[in-house]
Amino acid sequence: MLEDAALPGTHTPGPRPVSSPICVEVPIGDQISYLQQEIEGLQGEIRNLRRRDDQINLFMDRIDEELRLAARLQQDFLPKTLPQVGPVRFHTLFRPAGYVSGDIYDVMRLDEHHVGFFIADAVGHGMPAALLTMFIKNALRTKEINDGVYRLLPPSETLTLLNDQLVDQNLSQATFATAFYGQLDVRTMKVQFGRAGHPSPILMRACGRIEPLDADGGLLGVFPGETYADGSVVLAPGDRIFVYTDGIEVALNDGQIVSTEQWCAELYRRRHLSSEAMLEDFAQLLDKQLGSLTPKDDLTMVILEVNR
């Protein structure tokens, strides 16, 4: 039995015809008009992008000029000349990571027999840190004058007053700084110093021996009523004190962990150099480092040297 055979009297339909799509031919003139509209739209977008680029470039030029002016202003806050008293000489290295620096330093003649030297490192980088350094520089008090009589403030008192002024500002952002202030009596060659969370300066004796100069004290701008201790050391001919910000340690560190030992080793290897030659050598070393065009951190160094 054939199950698929048609029954008598029935009609078996054939395959259903497939409908073909209707193709409507668009006149060539309409196609050209459409493409012209698309091209004009793209050209308009390009013009808008160019105007936006011009505005951005103008804005960036203004920012660049303002940062350059800020850099020059910050340079004006640095000492123009360094006092040279008797056998004592000062040398400095100042290298901002950008246009402006979060570091500041000063070397000032306090009276006939005393010279003060100061360095501070504000938290962060760029303009906020630079503005904070200008406040710190202006707030620094090294002497007290009453009825025409002055009294030199010991470093611990100078740092206490500076911390109180910074805390009293009640700044909205977390703004604090490290600092070091030293005071040299050129008659006795005694240096009295205070440290506010700052890296310990390095004393290099004339024989090349290296030792840190420590004094207790917390960061500036964190705790009201913070007290600071005074340390002291007597210098001999050929001795040098290196005061620096932590950007030096960061720049000279090859690994991930910042090492003061490596920095001291770099100093010791250059112990035979004069202070000027040493700073020049460090500057060349920094320039040769990978990424020297974009330093990791601001770095500053002040060298106090007693001539032989």
N, C-alpha and C positions, 0 to 999 in steps of 0.2 A: 504493500500500500504506500502510495506516495503522499506523505503528509502535507507537502507543500504545493500539491496540484490545485489549481483553481477549480472551484465548484462550477458546475454547468450554469450558464446564465449570468455569471458574475464577470465584472471587468476589473482587471488588475491594473492599478495605476502605475505609471512609469515614474522614474526619478523626478523629484521636484526641481524645477529650474532654479539656478543660483542667480540672485540679483547682482548686477555689477554696479560699482559706485558711479555716481553721476559726476563727471568732471566738468567743472565750469571754468572756462578759460577767462582769466583776468586780463583785461586789456593791458598792453605793455605800458601805456601812458599812466595807468593807475599804479602799476608796480613801481615805475620810476618816481612818481609823486610820493609813494609810501617810503621808499628808500631815502629820498631827499629829506623827508620829515625826520626819519631816524637819524640821519647824519647831522641835521641841524640840532636835534636834541643832544646828541653826543658832544657836538661842538660847544653848546651852551654849558654842559657839565664841565668840560675841560676849562672853559673860561672861568667858571665859578671856582674850580680847584686852583687855578693859577692865582686868582684874587685872594683866595684863602692862604695859599703859600706865601704871597707877598705880605699879607698881614702877619703871618707867623714869623717870617724873616724879620720884619720890622720890629715885632715884639721881642724876638730873640736879640736883635741888635741893641734894643733899649736895655734889656736885662744885662747883656754883656758890658755895655758902657757903665751901667750903675754898679756892677760888680768891680769893674776896674777902678771906678772912683772910690768905692769902699775899700779896695785894697790899698790905694794911695793914702786914704785917710788913716787906715790902720798903721801903715808905715810911718805916718807922722807921729803916732803915739810911741814909736820906738825911739830910743836915744839916737840923736844925730851923731854925737861923738861919745866915745867911751873915756871916762876920766882915767888918767894915768898918774898915780900918786907915788912919788918916790920910786921904789923898785917894783911896785905892783902894776901889772898890766892885765887888761881884760880883752878877750877875743870872743866873737859870737858867730854862730851859724843859725840861720832862720830860714826854714823851708816849709811854707804852707802846702797842704795837700791840694788846695784849689786856689781860687782867687784870694780868699781871706783865710785867716788861721784862727784856730781855737787856742793858740799859744800866745803868750805875751811875756816880755821880759823888760827889765830896766836895770840900769847901773847908774847910781846917782852919788854925787859928792854931798855928804851930810854936813860936814864942817871941815875945819882945817886938818883934822886927824882921822876922820872916819869916812868910809865909803860903804854904801849899801848896795846890795845886788839882789834882784828879785826875779822869780820866774813863776808863771802860773799856766795851768792847762785846764781849760774849760771842757766840760763834758760835750761830746758830739763834735760835729764839723760844720763848716760853712758859716752862713751869716748869723744864725742864732748864737753859736759859740763865739764868733768874733765880737758880737755886741756885748756878750757877757764879759769878755776880756777887757773891753773898753771901760765897762763899769768898774771892774776890779782894779784896773790901773788908776782910775780916778779916785777910788775909795781907799787906796793904800795910804796909810799914815805912818810916818817914820819918826816924827818928833812932835813934842807938845810945847806950845809957847804960852806962857803966862806972864803978864806984866813985863814983856820984853825979854824974859829969860826963857831959854829953851831947854828941853830935856829930851835926849835921844831915847826913843822907846826901844826896849829890848825886843828881839824878834818874836818872842812868845806873845808879848802884848800887842805888837803890830798885827799878828795873825788873829788874835782874839777879836780885836776891833774890826778887822776885815770880815771875819766870819759873822759877827753880829750884824754888820751892815747888810751883808748878803741875805741873811736869814730874815731880817726886818723887811726886806723888799716883798716877801711873801709872793714870789713869782708863781705864775699859774702852772708853768711846766717844771719838770724835774730838772732843775738847774743847779749844778754844783761844780766844784773845781778842786784841783790839787794845787798846792803852792809851796814855795820855799823862799825864805828870806834870810839873807846873811848880812852881817855887819862886821867890817874889818877895821881894827884900830891899827893904823900904819906905824905907830910908835912901838907897839909891842908885838905886832904881827899876829895878834889874837883874833880869831874869827868866832863870833857868836852867831848861832843860827837856830832857826825853827823850821819845822816841816809839818805841812798840813796834808797828810795822805799822799805826799809826792814821793816819787822814787828817790831813794837815798843818794845824795851826791857822792862822787868818788874822789877820794884824796889820793893823789899819786905823789909819793915822796920823791925827792931828787934821785934816790937810789933805784927807783922804779917800783918799789913796793906799793901795792894798792890796798886801800881799806875804805869801807863805806862810812859815811857820816850819818849817824842815826839820831833822831829826836822824835819823841812821841807826839802825836796829834792827828785828829781825824780830818776828813774832808771839809772843805769850806762850803757853807750853805746848807748843811744837813741838820745839825743839832744846835739849838740855841744854847748859849752859855758854854760852848765847847772850850776847853782849856788846852794850852799847848806848852810843851816843855822846851827849854833852851839847852842846846848843846854847844860845845866849844872845842876849838883846836888851835894850837899855836903852829904857825907856819915857819919854815926855814927857807933860806935861799934855794931855788931850784924846785920847790914844791909847787904843785898845781891842784886846783879843785875843779872838777867837772860837774857842773849842774846842768841837768838835761830833762826833757820831757820823755814820756814812755814811747813816743814815736821813734826815738833812736833805737831802742831795744827791738821794736817791731820791725823796723827796716833792716836791721842787721841779723835777724833771726831767720834761719833757713827752714825750720820746721814749723809745726803748728803751735808749739808751746813757747811763749816768750821767755827767754832765758837771760837773766842778768849776768850769769857767768860768761855767756858768750860775748856780751857787750864788754865785760871787764877784760876778757881775753883779747878782744880787738884793740882795746886801749893799750894793754901791756905790750902787744906786738909793735906798737908805734911809739913806745916810750922814748926812743932815741930821737924822735922828730921834734922840731919846735912846735909851739902851739899853732902858729900860722900854717905850717906845713901839714900838721895833723888834720886841721879842719879842711884844708884843700884836698887831702887824701880821702877823707870821709866823703866829701862832696863828690869826688870822682867815683868812688865806690857806689854811692847811691845812684849816680847817673847811669852806671853800667848795669844796674840790676834790672831784671825783667819787670816791666811795668813802671819804670821810673817816671814816665810821663803822667801816670796816675798813682801817686804815692799812696800807701796804705793809711798813713796818718800824718798829721802835722808833726814836724820835729824841730826842736830848738835846743841849742847847747850854748852855755856860757862857760868860758874858761877863765878862772882867776889864776894868775901866774906870778910868782915872786922870782924876779931875776936873780941870777947867781951873782 
